[in-house]
Amino acid sequence: MTRSIGRVRTQFFEYDNPRRPLRLRVGGRLPRFTLAYEMYGQLNADRSNVILLYHAMTGSQHAAGYNPRVPGLDHRWTEEMHRGWWDGFIGPGKALDTRRFCVLCVNYLGGCYGSTGPASINPDTGKRWGPAFPVLRMSDIVDSQMLLLDSLGVERLHAVIGASIGGYLALLTATKYPERVRIVVPIGSGVETTIYQRILNFEQVTAIEGDPHFRGGDYYDGPAPELGLALARRIAHKTFVSLDTLRERARGEVVSQKPPHGWYEMNHPVESYMLHQGLKFVRRFDANTYLRILDAWQWFDLVAEAGGKDLNTLFERCHNQEFLVFSIDSDGMYPPAEQAKLVHLLKRAHVPVMWITVHSDKGHDSFLIEPRLYTPHLVQVLDQR
C-alpha cells in the first residue's frame, strides 16, 4: 500500500569550522555555510539505510510530502514548490520505501532554497553575497554534502540517486568517495557536458547577463533581471519535454494578443505557453544561482574533479558498487547515447551494471512525472539485503 508521507519540514545544517574550511576547487574557502535539507523515513541503528538523492538543476531539497513554507525564502517558495518534486517515488510502499530507507535530499551549495548561495547574507559584510559568491564546481557541491553526512554519522550510503545534472553528482560521489557508496543510480544523465548542452547553456548565460537589470550580478537592491532569467528558462524548457508533449501542453493555453515586449503579437498557443513558463519561473528562482550552476555544468570534468587519471580507469574504483543506469528514449537533453558511454565504461571496468531504457513520450521530464516506469527497477536494485 502506498501513501503520501504528509507534511514535512526543511532542516538546516550549519557548518562552522574555520580550522577546517570547505576548500573549493577553483580557489577560495568557505569556513561557514548552510545546507537546507529534508529527510524522509528513519535512520536505522547503524545508519546504513540512507539514500542520498541529488535534485536537478532548478530543484530543491523538498523531494516528497507537503511543505508550504521554508523560513527565510519569502516569495521564492511559490505554491508550485509546496508538493515534493519526487513525491510519486518516495514514501511507504513506493520506489524509495520510507518504511525501510531514510531518504536525504539537500539543496545545493550555491542554491536559493535555504542553502548558502549568492542570494544569502555574507556574514563578513552583512550584505547579500551577489557576484562575490565563490565560483563553484560540481565537486564542491558533493564535498559539502559529505560534510553533512559526517554530521549525521552516516559513513556509507545504501544508494546515491541523481537525475539530469544530479546524475553528474551521483557519479562524482561514486568515484571520488567510492568507499561511501553501495548502489549508484544515474537517471537521464551522462559522463560529460555535450556540445549541444554547452551551446544551450551559453545561450542562457548571455540571456541573463544581457538583461540591463543584471548589473553584473549586483541587483538585489533594485529590479531583478527577470526578462533575462525568463528567456534563459524558455531556452532550457524546450529541451525538457518532447515536441509532442509540448504541443499537447500548449493546447490549453490562451494566446495573449498583447505583445509581451515590443511589436510582435503572439499567434500560437505554444508561444503563450513558453512565455508563461518563463514568467512563472522567475518568481521562484535567483538569477545568480542559475548562473553558478550553469557555470559548474559547463566546467564539469568527472575525471579531474574525482581526482582520476582518465575515464577508462576512473570507474575501476567502483568495483564494489552496483549501478542502475536509466535512459529515456525521447530525451533530447541527455539522449541514450550518453548513457551508452557510461555503461561501456562501467563494463570495461568490470562494475556490475543494469541498463534500463524507459520508453516514454514525455522527454527528459519523464523522470519527474512517470514513477510507474521506474519503480519496478528501483525496487529491484534497492531491495537487496
N, C-alpha and C positions, 0 to 999 in steps of 0.2 A: 504494500500500500504506500503510495507516495502522497506527500502533503507539503505545504509550504512551511518554512521554518519560522514564519511570522515576523514580528517586529525585531529589529536588530539595531545595534548602535556602533558607531565608529569609535575605535580606541586610538590612543596616541603613544608612540614610542619616542621618548625624548633621549637622544644621545648627547651626552655632555662629558667629553673626556679630552681636555687639552693635551694631555700627555700621550694620547693615542688617537690623533685625529684621523678622520677618513681621508686617505690620500687619493686624490683624484688623478685620473690617468693623464690629463693634459695639464699637469701642474696644479698647484693650489691644494689647500687642505680645508676640511670642514671639521672643526673641533666640536661643533654643536649643530644638530639638525633634528627635525621631527619627521617621523613617518606616520601617516594615517593608515590604519589597517582594520580589518574585520576578521573575526574568527567564527566558524560555524561548526558545531559539534564540540566534543570534549577531548582534551588530551588524555591519552591512556597513561598508565603508571610509568612506563619507561619512555614516554614521549616519542614513540616510534610510528605513530599513525598520522603524521602531518602530511597534507598535500599542499604544496605551495603553488598558487595559481597566479600567473602573471597576466595582467589585463592588456588589451590592445592600446593603440596609441592615445586615443582620447577617452579611454575608460577610466574607471575609478576603483577604489578599494571595495566599493559596495557591489558585491557579486551576487548576493542572494538575500531573500527576505525583503522586508519593507523598512525603509529608513527615511523618514520625512525631513530630517534636519541633521546637519553636521555643523558643530559650533565654529563660528568664525568665517563661514563662507558667504553668508548673506545671500546675494542674488544668484550666485553661480549654482547653488544646489536647487535647480529647477525641478518642476514636477516630473519631468521625464526621468530624473535621476532617482526617484523615490523607490522604484522597484529594481531589485538587483539585476544586473545585466546578464547573469548566467543562472537566473532563478530556476529555469527549467532543468538544470543539470545538478543542482545542489540541494540536498535535503534528505529526509528519511525515505529510503527506498529508491532514490534517484541515482544517477550515474556516479556522483560523488556522494556516497551514502553517509550522512552525518550520524547514523547510529554506530558506525564503525570508525569513520575518519574525522579528523579535525582539519577543516579546510581554512587556509590562511590566504588572504588577498590583501595586497599592500599598494597604496598609491605611490607611484614612482617618486623617487627623489627628483626634484625639479618640477613636480606636478602642481596642480592648482586645486586639489580637493582635500587639503589639510596637511599634506607633506610640505616640507620646506622647498620653496621654489621662488622664481622671480617676483611673484606677487606677495610673498611673505615679507615680514619685517626683518631686516638685517639687525641683529642685536647690537652690532658695533656702531650703527648710525641712528637707530631708531626710526629709519625710513624703509620703504619697500626696496628690496634688492634691485628690481628693474634690470637694466642691462649690465649691472655689476655682478649679477649672479654668475658663478663659475661655469665654464664650459663643461659639459657632461659627455660621457661616453656610456655605452650600454653596460660595460663592466662596472662603472661606478654605481649604477642602479642595482646591479646584482650584489656588489660588495656591501652596500648599505643594508640590503635585506638579510644578508648573512649575519650582520651585527644584531639585527632584530631576532633572528633565530637563536643566536648565542644568548640573548637576554631571556628568551623563553626556555632555555635549557634543551633546545632541540639540536641534537648532534647529527642525525641523519634523517632525511626526508623519505617518507614512503614513496612519494612521487612529486615530480615537478611538471606542471602543465602550462603551456602558453600558446596562444593563437596569434596569428599575424606577427607583428614585431615582438609580441610576447614569446613567440617561438624562438627568436634570437636569444632572449634572456634565459629560456629553458635550456638551450644548447650551451650557453655560457656557463650556467650553473653546473651542468653535467660535466663539462670539460675542464673548467677552472677549479671546481670543487668536487671531483669525482667520488671522493670518499663520503660525501654528504648526500648522495642521491642513489636511489634504488631503481625507480622507474621514471622514464622520460617520455613526455607526450607533446610533441610539437604538432600544431594544427594549422594547416594552410600557411606555412612559413617556408624558410629556406636557410641556406648557409651563407648567403651573401646578398648585398644590395645590387639589384639588377640595373641595367642601363635604363630600362623603362621606368623603374622606380626613381632613379636619380633625376630623370627629366621631370617627372611629376612633382617630386619633392622640391626641385629647384623652382618650378613654376609657383608653387605655394609660398616659398620663401620670398620671391620677388613680389608676389601679390601683397603680402603683409608689409614688407619693408617699403613698398611703393606707396602705401597709404600715407597721406600727409599728416595724419594724426599719430603715426607710429613714433616719430621723433626719436629715432634711434633706440627705441625701447623704453624711453623715459616719458610715459604717457599717463601715469596713474593719477596725476593731479589735474588732468584735463580729459577731453574726449578720447575714448579708446579707438583703436584702428579697426572699427567694425566692418567697414567696406572691404578692407584687405583681408581680414580674417574670414569673412563670409565667402569671398571669392576663393580663398585657399580651400575652404571646406567643400565648395562646389567642385573644384578641380579634383579633389580626392574622392568625393562621394560617388562619382560616376564609375569608379573602379571597384566599389564595394559590392555593387549589385549587377546582375546580368542585365543586358539591354531589354530582354523580355520582361523581367521583373520591374525595371524602371518604367516601361510602358504601362504596365498594369497599375503600378502605384500612382502614376500621374493621371490616370483616368478620372479619379475623383477630385482632382484639384481644380479650383476655379481660376480661370485665366483672368488676371487683372489687366484691364486695358490701359491703366495708368503707367506711363513709363517710370521704371524704378529709379533711374539716374539721369537720363537725358532724353533724346527724342525717340529712341526705339520703343515701339509698342510690342509687348509680348503677344504672340499669336498662337501658342500651342501650350497645352496643359503641362508638358514636361518642363517648359521654361518656368512656369509658375511654381511647379514642384521644386525645382532646383533652387529658385530664389528663396522659397520657404525654408529649405534645408539650411541654407547659409544663415538666414536671419535667426532661425531657432538656435543654431549652434553658438553664435556669438554671445548669447545670453548666459551660456554655461561654461565657457572656456576662456582661458587667458592667452593672448597672442604671444607673449614671451615664452610661456611654457610650450606652446605649439612649436615655436622656432627651436627651442632647446632640444626637443625630442626629434624633430626633423634633422637637426644637425647630428645628433647621435646616430640616427639611422643612416645618414649619408656617409659617415665615417666608420660605420660598423666594420670591424675586422675580427672575425671569430678567432683566427689563429693568434694574432698579436695580443688581443685582449685576454685570451685564455693563457697566454704565455707559452704557446706551442711553436713548433718548427714549421710545419706545413699541415694542410688539411688531411693528407693521406695518413699521417701518423698521429694526428691530434686525437682521433677517436679511439686509438688503442688504449687510452686511459679509461675507457668506458666499458671494458670487458666484463666488469661485474654488474653492469646495469642491463636493463631491458628497455627497448624503445618500441613505442607505438606511434607510427607516423601517419597522419591523416592528410590526404589530398582531397580537393573539391574539384570535380571535373569541369565546372563552369567558372572557376576562379580566374579572374583576369589580372588580379594583383600578384598572386603567387600561383601561377599555373602548375599543374602536376610535374612538369619537367624540373621545377625547382626542388620538389621533394624527391624526385628520382636521383638527383645528385647526392642528396643526403643519404638515401638508402644505399646507394652504391658505396659511399664512403664507410658506412657502418658495416656492410657486408665484408668489405675489404679488410676491415679491422677485426672481423670475427665477433662483432657485437650482435647479440640476439635482437632481431627487429621484425615487427609485423607492420606491413604497409597496407593501409585501407584507403581505397578511393571512394568517396561519397558521391553518389550520383544525385545532383540537385540542380534545379534551375534558378537558384537564388544567388549564385555567385559567391564572392568572398564572405558575405554576410551569413552564409548558411550556418557557420559555427555558432552564431548567436541565436538563431531562431528555429533550428530544427533538431532539438535534442534527441528525437527518436532515431535519427540516422547515426548518431554517435554512441548512444548509451550502451547498446549490447557489447560493443568492442571495448569501451572504457571499463565496464563492469568486469569483463573477462580478464583484462590485464591488471586491474587494481585489486581484484578479489583474491589474489594469490596469498596464501597464509604462510 
